[in-house]
Amino acid sequence: MKPTNRFVVFIILLVVLQVSCGVKKGRESAERAVEKFHTQLNAGQFHEIYAESDEGFRQAISEADATALFDAVRRKLGIVQEAKSSGWHVNANTAGTFWTLGYDVVFSEGKAVEQFVFKIDGEKALLFNYNVNSPLLITR
């Protein structure tokens, strides 16, 4: 192999390594953020969840509406007992890097499917969007 070809292969390997390390760190940050969200949800720390979220989340929903959502989840579904990842996706664009994580969750009162979107800001994963689906949340 020519020296220039070896150099090109070396550069490509460095880029792949850097990207894979970034993906791993982003996923780990987002997974830790889900654990923290569940801990705060269980403790009724709805204001803290909202205050620590991304600006985009806070622009999309008022604190009163977010608190009402978190309270309804806690009241109707109960405490998070187990959460299993059901998949993830990463999207990087000019607005930032966004991680979407899906979870199958067992609460004390039943099951739900959650989807989180986190915006990665340095080492932190900030809540950008939250969705929860469960028959127990249907109101009459």
N, CA, C and O atoms as a GROMACS GRO file, in nm:
protein
  560
    1MET      N    1   0.085  -0.116   0.000
    1MET     CA    2   0.000   0.000   0.000
    1MET      C    3   0.090   0.123   0.000
    1MET      O    4   0.189   0.129   0.072
    2LYS      N    5   0.053   0.219  -0.080
    2LYS     CA    6   0.131   0.344  -0.089
    2LYS      C    7   0.116   0.424   0.040
    2LYS      O    8   0.015   0.415   0.109
    3PRO      N    9   0.219   0.501   0.072
    3PRO     CA   10   0.213   0.583   0.194
    3PRO      C   11   0.091   0.677   0.195
    3PRO      O   12   0.031   0.697   0.301
    4THR      N   13   0.054   0.735   0.081
    4THR     CA   14  -0.062   0.824   0.079
    4THR      C   15  -0.191   0.747   0.106
    4THR      O   16  -0.281   0.800   0.172
    5ASN      N   17  -0.201   0.623   0.057
    5ASN     CA   18  -0.320   0.542   0.084
    5ASN      C   19  -0.329   0.504   0.232
    5ASN      O   20  -0.437   0.503   0.290
    6ARG      N   21  -0.214   0.474   0.292
    6ARG     CA   22  -0.213   0.442   0.434
    6ARG      C   23  -0.258   0.563   0.516
    6ARG      O   24  -0.331   0.550   0.615
    7PHE      N   25  -0.214   0.680   0.475
    7PHE     CA   26  -0.252   0.802   0.544
    7PHE      C   27  -0.403   0.824   0.535
    7PHE      O   28  -0.466   0.860   0.635
    8VAL      N   29  -0.460   0.803   0.419
    8VAL     CA   30  -0.605   0.819   0.401
    8VAL      C   31  -0.681   0.719   0.487
    8VAL      O   32  -0.779   0.755   0.552
    9VAL      N   33  -0.637   0.594   0.489
    9VAL     CA   34  -0.701   0.492   0.572
    9VAL      C   35  -0.690   0.529   0.719
    9VAL      O   36  -0.786   0.513   0.794
   10PHE      N   37  -0.575   0.579   0.760
   10PHE     CA   38  -0.554   0.621   0.898
   10PHE      C   39  -0.651   0.734   0.936
   10PHE      O   40  -0.711   0.730   1.043
   11ILE      N   41  -0.666   0.832   0.850
   11ILE     CA   42  -0.756   0.944   0.876
   11ILE      C   43  -0.901   0.895   0.886
   11ILE      O   44  -0.975   0.938   0.974
   12ILE      N   45  -0.939   0.805   0.796
   12ILE     CA   46  -1.075   0.750   0.799
   12ILE      C   47  -1.099   0.676   0.930
   12ILE      O   48  -1.205   0.691   0.991
   13LEU      N   49  -1.003   0.596   0.974
   13LEU     CA   50  -1.016   0.524   1.100
   13LEU      C   51  -1.028   0.619   1.220
   13LEU      O   52  -1.105   0.594   1.312
   14LEU      N   53  -0.952   0.728   1.217
   14LEU     CA   54  -0.961   0.827   1.324
   14LEU      C   55  -1.100   0.891   1.329
   14LEU      O   56  -1.156   0.910   1.437
   15VAL      N   57  -1.155   0.923   1.213
   15VAL     CA   58  -1.288   0.984   1.208
   15VAL      C   59  -1.393   0.886   1.260
   15VAL      O   60  -1.480   0.925   1.338
   16VAL      N   61  -1.385   0.761   1.217
   16VAL     CA   62  -1.481   0.659   1.263
   16VAL      C   63  -1.471   0.642   1.414
   16VAL      O   64  -1.573   0.632   1.482
   17LEU      N   65  -1.350   0.638   1.466
   17LEU     CA   66  -1.331   0.622   1.610
   17LEU      C   67  -1.388   0.741   1.686
   17LEU      O   68  -1.454   0.724   1.789
   18GLN      N   69  -1.364   0.861   1.636
   18GLN     CA   70  -1.415   0.982   1.702
   18GLN      C   71  -1.568   0.984   1.701
   18GLN      O   72  -1.629   1.017   1.802
   19VAL      N   73  -1.629   0.950   1.589
   19VAL     CA   74  -1.774   0.948   1.579
   19VAL      C   75  -1.833   0.844   1.673
   19VAL      O   76  -1.930   0.871   1.743
   20SER      N   77  -1.774   0.723   1.675
   20SER     CA   78  -1.829   0.617   1.761
   20SER      C   79  -1.815   0.653   1.909
   20SER      O   80  -1.903   0.619   1.988
   21CYS      N   81  -1.708   0.719   1.947
   21CYS     CA   82  -1.693   0.763   2.087
   21CYS      C   83  -1.797   0.869   2.121
   21CYS      O   84  -1.853   0.868   2.230
   22GLY      N   85  -1.823   0.960   2.028
   22GLY     CA   86  -1.924   1.063   2.049
   22GLY      C   87  -2.062   1.004   2.062
   22GLY      O   88  -2.142   1.048   2.145
   23VAL      N   89  -2.093   0.902   1.981
   23VAL     CA   90  -2.222   0.835   1.988
   23VAL      C   91  -2.237   0.767   2.124
   23VAL      O   92  -2.342   0.777   2.187
   24LYS      N   93  -2.134   0.699   2.168
   24LYS     CA   94  -2.140   0.629   2.297
   24LYS      C   95  -2.162   0.728   2.411
   24LYS      O   96  -2.246   0.703   2.498
   25LYS      N   97  -2.088   0.838   2.411
   25LYS     CA   98  -2.102   0.938   2.518
   25LYS      C   99  -2.242   1.001   2.517
   25LYS      O  100  -2.302   1.020   2.622
   26GLY      N  101  -2.292   1.032   2.398
   26GLY     CA  102  -2.426   1.092   2.387
   26GLY      C  103  -2.533   0.998   2.438
   26GLY      O  104  -2.624   1.039   2.510
   27ARG      N  105  -2.522   0.872   2.400
   27ARG     CA  106  -2.622   0.773   2.444
   27ARG      C  107  -2.615   0.755   2.595
   27ARG      O  108  -2.719   0.749   2.661
   28GLU      N  109  -2.495   0.746   2.650
   28GLU     CA  110  -2.480   0.731   2.795
   28GLU      C  111  -2.539   0.851   2.868
   28GLU      O  112  -2.605   0.834   2.971
   29SER      N  113  -2.515   0.971   2.818
   29SER     CA  114  -2.571   1.092   2.880
   29SER      C  115  -2.723   1.089   2.877
   29SER      O  116  -2.788   1.120   2.976
   30ALA      N  117  -2.779   1.051   2.763
   30ALA     CA  118  -2.924   1.046   2.750
   30ALA      C  119  -2.984   0.937   2.840
   30ALA      O  120  -3.089   0.959   2.900
   31GLU      N  121  -2.920   0.823   2.849
   31GLU     CA  122  -2.970   0.715   2.936
   31GLU      C  123  -2.965   0.756   3.083
   31GLU      O  124  -3.057   0.725   3.160
   32ARG      N  125  -2.859   0.825   3.122
   32ARG     CA  126  -2.851   0.876   3.261
   32ARG      C  127  -2.962   0.978   3.286
   32ARG      O  128  -3.018   0.984   3.396
   33ALA      N  129  -2.993   1.059   3.184
   33ALA     CA  130  -3.099   1.159   3.198
   33ALA      C  131  -3.236   1.093   3.216
   33ALA      O  132  -3.320   1.144   3.289
   34VAL      N  133  -3.259   0.980   3.150
   34VAL     CA  134  -3.385   0.907   3.169
   34VAL      C  135  -3.393   0.857   3.313
   34VAL      O  136  -3.498   0.868   3.377
   35GLU      N  137  -3.284   0.802   3.364
   35GLU     CA  138  -3.283   0.754   3.503
   35GLU      C  139  -3.312   0.869   3.600
   35GLU      O  140  -3.389   0.852   3.695
   36LYS      N  141  -3.251   0.984   3.576
   36LYS     CA  142  -3.274   1.100   3.662
   36LYS      C  143  -3.419   1.146   3.652
   36LYS      O  144  -3.481   1.179   3.753
   37PHE      N  145  -3.473   1.150   3.529
   37PHE     CA  146  -3.613   1.188   3.510
   37PHE      C  147  -3.704   1.098   3.592
   37PHE      O  148  -3.793   1.147   3.662
   38HIS      N  149  -3.683   0.966   3.585
   38HIS     CA  150  -3.766   0.873   3.659
   38HIS      C  151  -3.752   0.893   3.811
   38HIS      O  152  -3.851   0.886   3.884
   39THR      N  153  -3.632   0.918   3.858
   39THR     CA  154  -3.610   0.944   4.000
   39THR      C  155  -3.685   1.070   4.043
   39THR      O  156  -3.751   1.071   4.147
   40GLN      N  157  -3.674   1.174   3.963
   40GLN     CA  158  -3.743   1.300   3.996
   40GLN      C  159  -3.894   1.283   3.985
   40GLN      O  160  -3.968   1.337   4.067
   41LEU      N  161  -3.941   1.210   3.884
   41LEU     CA  162  -4.085   1.185   3.870
   41LEU      C  163  -4.137   1.110   3.991
   41LEU      O  164  -4.241   1.146   4.047
   42ASN      N  165  -4.066   1.007   4.032
   42ASN     CA  166  -4.108   0.928   4.150
   42ASN      C  167  -4.114   1.015   4.275
   42ASN      O  168  -4.200   0.995   4.361
   43ALA      N  169  -4.024   1.110   4.286
   43ALA     CA  170  -4.016   1.196   4.405
   43ALA      C  171  -4.111   1.317   4.396
   43ALA      O  172  -4.119   1.396   4.489
   44GLY      N  173  -4.181   1.331   4.283
   44GLY     CA  174  -4.271   1.445   4.267
   44GLY      C  175  -4.198   1.575   4.242
   44GLY      O  176  -4.253   1.682   4.268
   45GLN      N  177  -4.076   1.570   4.192
   45GLN     CA  178  -3.995   1.689   4.168
   45GLN      C  179  -4.022   1.743   4.027
   45GLN      O  180  -3.932   1.748   3.943
   46PHE      N  181  -4.147   1.784   4.004
   46PHE     CA  182  -4.188   1.827   3.871
   46PHE      C  183  -4.127   1.960   3.831
   46PHE      O  184  -4.089   1.980   3.715
   47HIS      N  185  -4.116   2.052   3.926
   47HIS     CA  186  -4.053   2.181   3.898
   47HIS      C  187  -3.908   2.161   3.855
   47HIS      O  188  -3.860   2.227   3.763
   48GLU      N  189  -3.838   2.071   3.922
   48GLU     CA  190  -3.698   2.045   3.890
   48GLU      C  191  -3.683   1.987   3.749
   48GLU      O  192  -3.592   2.025   3.675
   49ILE      N  193  -3.771   1.896   3.713
   49ILE     CA  194  -3.767   1.840   3.577
   49ILE      C  195  -3.781   1.952   3.477
   49ILE      O  196  -3.704   1.961   3.381
   50TYR      N  197  -3.878   2.038   3.498
   50TYR     CA  198  -3.905   2.149   3.406
   50TYR      C  199  -3.787   2.247   3.402
   50TYR      O  200  -3.742   2.287   3.295
   51ALA      N  201  -3.739   2.285   3.519
   51ALA     CA  202  -3.632   2.385   3.528
   51ALA      C  203  -3.502   2.337   3.462
   51ALA      O  204  -3.426   2.417   3.410
   52GLU      N  205  -3.478   2.206   3.466
   52GLU     CA  206  -3.355   2.150   3.411
   52GLU      C  207  -3.369   2.107   3.265
   52GLU      O  208  -3.274   2.053   3.207
   53SER      N  209  -3.484   2.132   3.205
   53SER     CA  210  -3.506   2.092   3.066
   53SER      C  211  -3.447   2.194   2.970
   53SER      O  212  -3.406   2.303   3.010
   54ASP      N  213  -3.443   2.157   2.843
   54ASP     CA  214  -3.391   2.246   2.739
   54ASP      C  215  -3.487   2.363   2.718
   54ASP      O  216  -3.607   2.352   2.742
   55GLU      N  217  -3.433   2.473   2.674
   55GLU     CA  218  -3.512   2.593   2.646
   55GLU      C  219  -3.625   2.563   2.546
   55GLU      O  220  -3.735   2.618   2.558
   56GLY      N  221  -3.598   2.476   2.449
   56GLY     CA  222  -3.701   2.440   2.351
   56GLY      C  223  -3.821   2.372   2.415
   56GLY      O  224  -3.934   2.394   2.373
   57PHE      N  225  -3.798   2.290   2.516
   57PHE     CA  226  -3.906   2.226   2.591
   57PHE      C  227  -3.987   2.332   2.664
   57PHE      O  228  -4.110   2.331   2.661
   58ARG      N  229  -3.916   2.425   2.730
   58ARG     CA  230  -3.984   2.528   2.808
   58ARG      C  231  -4.060   2.627   2.720
   58ARG      O  232  -4.157   2.688   2.764
   59GLN      N  233  -4.016   2.643   2.596
   59GLN     CA  234  -4.089   2.730   2.502
   59GLN      C  235  -4.214   2.660   2.449
   59GLN      O  236  -4.313   2.725   2.417
   60ALA      N  237  -4.210   2.527   2.441
   60ALA     CA  238  -4.322   2.451   2.384
   60ALA      C  239  -4.434   2.428   2.484
   60ALA      O  240  -4.549   2.411   2.444
   61ILE      N  241  -4.402   2.428   2.614
   61ILE     CA  242  -4.503   2.397   2.715
   61ILE      C  243  -4.476   2.481   2.839
   61ILE      O  244  -4.361   2.497   2.881
   62SER      N  245  -4.582   2.534   2.897
   62SER     CA  246  -4.566   2.614   3.019
   62SER      C  247  -4.532   2.524   3.137
   62SER      O  248  -4.556   2.403   3.133
   63GLU      N  249  -4.477   2.583   3.241
   63GLU     CA  250  -4.447   2.504   3.359
   63GLU      C  251  -4.574   2.445   3.419
   63GLU      O  252  -4.574   2.331   3.465
   64ALA      N  253  -4.682   2.521   3.419
   64ALA     CA  254  -4.808   2.472   3.474
   64ALA      C  255  -4.858   2.350   3.397
   64ALA      O  256  -4.903   2.253   3.458
   65ASP      N  257  -4.850   2.353   3.264
   65ASP     CA  258  -4.896   2.240   3.184
   65ASP      C  259  -4.803   2.120   3.198
   65ASP      O  260  -4.849   2.006   3.203
   66ALA      N  261  -4.673   2.145   3.203
   66ALA     CA  262  -4.578   2.034   3.222
   66ALA      C  263  -4.598   1.970   3.358
   66ALA      O  264  -4.598   1.847   3.370
   67THR      N  265  -4.615   2.052   3.460
   67THR     CA  266  -4.638   2.000   3.594
   67THR      C  267  -4.766   1.919   3.600
   67THR      O  268  -4.771   1.814   3.666
   68ALA      N  269  -4.871   1.966   3.532
   68ALA     CA  270  -4.998   1.891   3.528
   68ALA      C  271  -4.978   1.756   3.460
   68ALA      O  272  -5.035   1.656   3.504
   69LEU      N  273  -4.899   1.752   3.352
   69LEU     CA  274  -4.870   1.626   3.284
   69LEU      C  275  -4.794   1.531   3.376
   69LEU      O  276  -4.834   1.416   3.394
   70PHE      N  277  -4.686   1.579   3.436
   70PHE     CA  278  -4.606   1.494   3.524
   70PHE      C  279  -4.688   1.446   3.643
   70PHE      O  280  -4.675   1.331   3.686
   71ASP      N  281  -4.774   1.534   3.697
   71ASP     CA  282  -4.858   1.496   3.809
   71ASP      C  283  -4.958   1.388   3.768
   71ASP      O  284  -4.982   1.294   3.843
   72ALA      N  285  -5.016   1.400   3.648
   72ALA     CA  286  -5.111   1.299   3.600
   72ALA      C  287  -5.043   1.164   3.582
   72ALA      O  288  -5.100   1.060   3.616
   73VAL      N  289  -4.923   1.166   3.529
   73VAL     CA  290  -4.847   1.041   3.511
   73VAL      C  291  -4.822   0.978   3.648
   73VAL      O  292  -4.843   0.858   3.665
   74ARG      N  293  -4.778   1.056   3.742
   74ARG     CA  294  -4.745   1.005   3.876
   74ARG      C  295  -4.870   0.956   3.948
   74ARG      O  296  -4.868   0.851   4.013
   75ARG      N  297  -4.978   1.032   3.936
   75ARG     CA  298  -5.103   0.998   4.006
   75ARG      C  299  -5.169   0.875   3.947
   75ARG      O  300  -5.217   0.789   4.020
   76LYS      N  301  -5.173   0.866   3.814
   76LYS     CA  302  -5.246   0.757   3.749
   76LYS      C  303  -5.162   0.631   3.727
   76LYS      O  304  -5.214   0.520   3.731
   77LEU      N  305  -5.032   0.649   3.704
   77LEU     CA  306  -4.946   0.534   3.678
   77LEU      C  307  -4.867   0.490   3.801
   77LEU      O  308  -4.828   0.374   3.812
   78GLY      N  309  -4.844   0.582   3.892
   78GLY     CA  310  -4.770   0.549   4.012
   78GLY      C  311  -4.620   0.568   3.996
   78GLY      O  312  -4.573   0.653   3.920
   79ILE      N  313  -4.546   0.486   4.068
   79ILE     CA  314  -4.400   0.495   4.074
   79ILE      C  315  -4.338   0.407   3.965
   79ILE      O  316  -4.384   0.297   3.939
   80VAL      N  317  -4.232   0.458   3.902
   80VAL     CA  318  -4.158   0.378   3.806
   80VAL      C  319  -4.089   0.265   3.881
   80VAL      O  320  -4.014   0.289   3.975
   81GLN      N  321  -4.115   0.142   3.837
   81GLN     CA  322  -4.052   0.027   3.899
   81GLN      C  323  -3.944  -0.034   3.811
   81GLN      O  324  -3.842  -0.082   3.860
   82GLU      N  325  -3.967  -0.031   3.680
   82GLU     CA  326  -3.871  -0.089   3.586
   82GLU      C  327  -3.886  -0.018   3.452
   82GLU      O  328  -3.997   0.010   3.407
   83ALA      N  329  -3.774   0.010   3.389
   83ALA     CA  330  -3.774   0.073   3.258
   83ALA      C  331  -3.673   0.002   3.169
   83ALA      O  332  -3.555  -0.008   3.203
   84LYS      N  333  -3.721  -0.046   3.056
   84LYS     CA  334  -3.634  -0.116   2.961
   84LYS      C  335  -3.630  -0.039   2.830
   84LYS      O  336  -3.734  -0.001   2.776
   85SER      N  337  -3.510  -0.018   2.780
   85SER     CA  338  -3.494   0.051   2.653
   85SER      C  339  -3.556  -0.030   2.540
   85SER      O  340  -3.538  -0.151   2.531
   86SER      N  341  -3.630   0.040   2.455
   86SER     CA  342  -3.690  -0.025   2.338
   86SER      C  343  -3.629   0.025   2.208
   86SER      O  344  -3.673  -0.013   2.099
   87GLY      N  345  -3.527   0.111   2.219
   87GLY     CA  346  -3.458   0.160   2.101
   87GLY      C  347  -3.416   0.305   2.115
   87GLY      O  348  -3.459   0.376   2.207
   88TRP      N  349  -3.333   0.348   2.023
   88TRP     CA  350  -3.284   0.485   2.025
   88TRP      C  351  -3.251   0.529   1.884
   88TRP      O  352  -3.235   0.448   1.792
   89HIS      N  353  -3.242   0.660   1.869
   89HIS     CA  354  -3.208   0.721   1.740
   89HIS      C  355  -3.137   0.853   1.770
   89HIS      O  356  -3.173   0.924   1.864
   90VAL      N  357  -3.038   0.884   1.690
   90VAL     CA  358  -2.967   1.012   1.707
   90VAL      C  359  -2.983   1.093   1.580
   90VAL      O  360  -2.978   1.039   1.469
   91ASN      N  361  -3.002   1.224   1.597
   91ASN     CA  362  -3.014   1.316   1.485
   91ASN      C  363  -2.928   1.438   1.515
   91ASN      O  364  -2.950   1.508   1.614
   92ALA      N  365  -2.833   1.462   1.430
   92ALA     CA  366  -2.748   1.580   1.446
   92ALA      C  367  -2.774   1.673   1.328
   92ALA      O  368  -2.770   1.632   1.212
   93ASN      N  369  -2.800   1.798   1.361
   93ASN     CA  370  -2.823   1.898   1.256
   93ASN      C  371  -2.772   2.032   1.306
   93ASN      O  372  -2.704   2.039   1.408
   94THR      N  373  -2.804   2.138   1.235
   94THR     CA  374  -2.752   2.270   1.273
   94THR      C  375  -2.807   2.318   1.407
   94THR      O  376  -2.746   2.405   1.470
   95ALA      N  377  -2.920   2.264   1.451
   95ALA     CA  378  -2.978   2.304   1.580
   95ALA      C  379  -2.915   2.229   1.697
   95ALA      O  380  -2.935   2.267   1.813
   96GLY      N  381  -2.839   2.122   1.669
   96GLY     CA  382  -2.775   2.047   1.774
   96GLY      C  383  -2.785   1.897   1.753
   96GLY      O  384  -2.824   1.851   1.646
   97THR      N  385  -2.749   1.823   1.856
   97THR     CA  386  -2.758   1.677   1.852
   97THR      C  387  -2.872   1.634   1.944
   97THR      O  388  -2.877   1.671   2.061
   98PHE      N  389  -2.964   1.556   1.887
   98PHE     CA  390  -3.084   1.515   1.957
   98PHE      C  391  -3.090   1.363   1.964
   98PHE      O  392  -3.076   1.294   1.863
   99TRP      N  393  -3.110   1.312   2.083
   99TRP     CA  394  -3.125   1.168   2.106
   99TRP      C  395  -3.269   1.136   2.138
   99TRP      O  396  -3.327   1.196   2.229
  100THR      N  397  -3.327   1.043   2.064
  100THR     CA  398  -3.461   0.994   2.092
  100THR      C  399  -3.447   0.854   2.151
  100THR      O  400  -3.384   0.767   2.091
  101LEU      N  401  -3.504   0.834   2.268
  101LEU     CA  402  -3.497   0.704   2.336
  101LEU      C  403  -3.638   0.657   2.368
  101LEU      O  404  -3.720   0.734   2.417
  102GLY      N  405  -3.665   0.531   2.339
  102GLY     CA  406  -3.792   0.471   2.373
  102GLY      C  407  -3.775   0.376   2.490
  102GLY      O  408  -3.673   0.310   2.502
  103TYR      N  409  -3.876   0.371   2.577
  103TYR     CA  410  -3.872   0.284   2.694
  103TYR      C  411  -4.008   0.218   2.716
  103TYR      O  412  -4.112   0.282   2.703
  104ASP      N  413  -4.004   0.090   2.749
  104ASP     CA  414  -4.120   0.018   2.800
  104ASP      C  415  -4.107   0.023   2.951
  104ASP      O  416  -4.008  -0.024   3.007
  105VAL      N  417  -4.208   0.080   3.016
  105VAL     CA  418  -4.196   0.109   3.159
  105VAL      C  419  -4.307   0.037   3.237
  105VAL      O  420  -4.424   0.036   3.199
  106VAL      N  421  -4.265  -0.022   3.348
  106VAL     CA  422  -4.360  -0.080   3.442
  106VAL      C  423  -4.368   0.017   3.560
  106VAL      O  424  -4.271   0.040   3.631
  107PHE      N  425  -4.488   0.073   3.577
  107PHE     CA  426  -4.517   0.160   3.692
  107PHE      C  427  -4.589   0.076   3.797
  107PHE      O  428  -4.630  -0.037   3.769
  108SER      N  429  -4.604   0.128   3.916
  108SER     CA  430  -4.671   0.053   4.022
  108SER      C  431  -4.818   0.025   3.990
  108SER      O  432  -4.875  -0.070   4.044
  109GLU      N  433  -4.880   0.106   3.903
  109GLU     CA  434  -5.021   0.087   3.870
  109GLU      C  435  -5.044   0.029   3.731
  109GLU      O  436  -5.159   0.002   3.695
  110GLY      N  437  -4.939   0.010   3.652
  110GLY     CA  438  -4.956  -0.046   3.518
  110GLY      C  439  -4.839  -0.014   3.428
  110GLY      O  440  -4.734   0.033   3.474
  111LYS      N  441  -4.857  -0.041   3.300
  111LYS     CA  442  -4.749  -0.025   3.203
  111LYS      C  443  -4.771   0.097   3.115
  111LYS      O  444  -4.883   0.145   3.097
  112ALA      N  445  -4.660   0.146   3.060
  112ALA     CA  446  -4.665   0.259   2.968
  112ALA      C  447  -4.546   0.250   2.872
  112ALA      O  448  -4.449   0.178   2.896
  113VAL      N  449  -4.557   0.323   2.764
  113VAL     CA  450  -4.448   0.339   2.669
  113VAL      C  451  -4.409   0.486   2.673
  113VAL      O  452  -4.494   0.574   2.656
  114GLU      N  453  -4.282   0.512   2.695
  114GLU     CA  454  -4.232   0.649   2.700
  114GLU      C  455  -4.136   0.674   2.584
  114GLU      O  456  -4.064   0.585   2.540
  115GLN      N  457  -4.138   0.798   2.537
  115GLN     CA  458  -4.040   0.842   2.438
  115GLN      C  459  -3.984   0.975   2.486
  115GLN      O  460  -4.057   1.070   2.514
  116PHE      N  461  -3.853   0.979   2.495
  116PHE     CA  462  -3.781   1.098   2.536
  116PHE      C  463  -3.701   1.150   2.418
  116PHE      O  464  -3.649   1.073   2.338
  117VAL      N  465  -3.690   1.282   2.408
  117VAL     CA  466  -3.594   1.344   2.317
  117VAL      C  467  -3.509   1.435   2.404
  117VAL      O  468  -3.560   1.521   2.476
  118PHE      N  469  -3.378   1.414   2.397
  118PHE     CA  470  -3.284   1.496   2.470
  118PHE      C  471  -3.194   1.570   2.374
  118PHE      O  472  -3.150   1.515   2.273
  119LYS      N  473  -3.167   1.695   2.405
  119LYS     CA  474  -3.068   1.772   2.331
  119LYS      C  475  -2.938   1.762   2.411
  119LYS      O  476  -2.934   1.791   2.531
  120ILE      N  477  -2.832   1.722   2.343
  120ILE     CA  478  -2.703   1.708   2.409
  120ILE      C  479  -2.634   1.844   2.410
  120ILE      O  480  -2.614   1.906   2.305
  121ASP      N  481  -2.597   1.888   2.529
  121ASP     CA  482  -2.527   2.015   2.548
  121ASP      C  483  -2.400   1.986   2.626
  121ASP      O  484  -2.401   1.983   2.750
  122GLY      N  485  -2.291   1.965   2.554
  122GLY     CA  486  -2.166   1.926   2.619
  122GLY      C  487  -2.180   1.787   2.674
  122GLY      O  488  -2.201   1.692   2.600
  123GLU      N  489  -2.168   1.774   2.805
  123GLU     CA  490  -2.181   1.645   2.873
  123GLU      C  491  -2.323   1.622   2.924
  123GLU      O  492  -2.353   1.515   2.978
  124LYS      N  493  -2.410   1.721   2.908
  124LYS     CA  494  -2.545   1.712   2.965
  124LYS      C  495  -2.646   1.678   2.856
  124LYS      O  496  -2.635   1.721   2.741
  125ALA      N  497  -2.746   1.600   2.896
  125ALA     CA  498  -2.860   1.571   2.811
  125ALA      C  499  -2.980   1.645   2.870
  125ALA      O  500  -3.021   1.617   2.982
  126LEU      N  501  -3.034   1.740   2.794
  126LEU     CA  502  -3.145   1.822   2.842
  126LEU      C  503  -3.275   1.777   2.777
  126LEU      O  504  -3.282   1.758   2.656
  127LEU      N  505  -3.379   1.759   2.858
  127LEU     CA  506  -3.508   1.715   2.807
  127LEU      C  507  -3.559   1.815   2.703
  127LEU      O  508  -3.570   1.934   2.730
  128PHE      N  509  -3.590   1.764   2.585
  128PHE     CA  510  -3.641   1.847   2.475
  128PHE      C  511  -3.787   1.812   2.445
  128PHE      O  512  -3.864   1.898   2.403
  129ASN      N  513  -3.824   1.686   2.467
  129ASN     CA  514  -3.962   1.642   2.445
  129ASN      C  515  -3.987   1.515   2.526
  129ASN      O  516  -3.896   1.434   2.547
  130TYR      N  517  -4.110   1.498   2.571
  130TYR     CA  518  -4.149   1.380   2.648
  130TYR      C  519  -4.288   1.338   2.604
  130TYR      O  520  -4.378   1.420   2.591
  131ASN      N  521  -4.303   1.208   2.582
  131ASN     CA  522  -4.432   1.151   2.543
  131ASN      C  523  -4.452   1.023   2.621
  131ASN      O  524  -4.359   0.943   2.634
  132VAL      N  525  -4.572   1.004   2.673
  132VAL     CA  526  -4.604   0.882   2.747
  132VAL      C  527  -4.740   0.832   2.700
  132VAL      O  528  -4.834   0.910   2.686
  133ASN      N  529  -4.748   0.702   2.675
  133ASN     CA  530  -4.873   0.640   2.631
  133ASN      C  531  -4.908   0.525   2.724
  133ASN      O  532  -4.826   0.437   2.749
  134SER      N  533  -5.032   0.528   2.774
  134SER     CA  534  -5.083   0.421   2.858
  134SER      C  535  -5.234   0.431   2.862
  134SER      O  536  -5.288   0.541   2.867
  135PRO      N  537  -5.304   0.317   2.859
  135PRO     CA  538  -5.449   0.322   2.873
  135PRO      C  539  -5.492   0.383   3.007
  135PRO      O  540  -5.603   0.435   3.018
  136LEU      N  541  -5.405   0.378   3.107
  136LEU     CA  542  -5.439   0.433   3.238
  136LEU      C  543  -5.446   0.586   3.238
  136LEU      O  544  -5.499   0.646   3.332
  137LEU      N  545  -5.393   0.648   3.134
  137LEU     CA  546  -5.396   0.796   3.127
  137LEU      C  547  -5.522   0.847   3.060
  137LEU      O  548  -5.545   0.968   3.057
  138ILE      N  549  -5.603   0.760   3.006
  138ILE     CA  550  -5.727   0.803   2.939
  138ILE      C  551  -5.823   0.856   3.044
  138ILE      O  552  -5.853   0.788   3.142
  139THR      N  553  -5.870   0.976   3.020
  139THR     CA  554  -5.965   1.038   3.115
  139THR      C  555  -6.106   1.024   3.064
  139THR      O  556  -6.130   1.016   2.943
  140ARG      N  557  -6.199   1.021   3.156
  140ARG     CA  558  -6.341   1.010   3.118
  140ARG      C  559  -6.416   1.130   3.162
  140ARG      O  560  -6.537   1.139   3.140
   0.00000   0.00000   0.00000
